[in-house]
Amino acid sequence: MPLQVRAFGFAVGLVWGITILGVTLAVTIKGTGGEHLGRLGLLYPGYRVTYLGSVIGFVWSVIYGFIAGALLAWLYNKLSGAQRR
């Protein structure tokens, strides 16, 4: 059974985005740590361990997660020989 590329990409992007949002908010609320998390700013332009940064990280994570998930689903469909009906 083939994977739906767009649906799988959206699901992966949403899960990754919510994860980054939650972790960033938790570190921001706690007020300590976040040194390593701040390095995500290298991948996500504008990202910082702040409330606004959590939203920026969420948006970038959804985009990157969608691309990664869609590529993974496409590759799975190609390698498994799954065909749409």
Buried (B, 14 or more C-beta within 10 A) or exposed (E): EBBEBEEBBBBBBBBBBBBBBEBBBEBBEEEEEBEEBBEBBEEBEEBBBBEEBBBBBBBBBBBBBBEBBBBBBBEBBEEEEEEEE
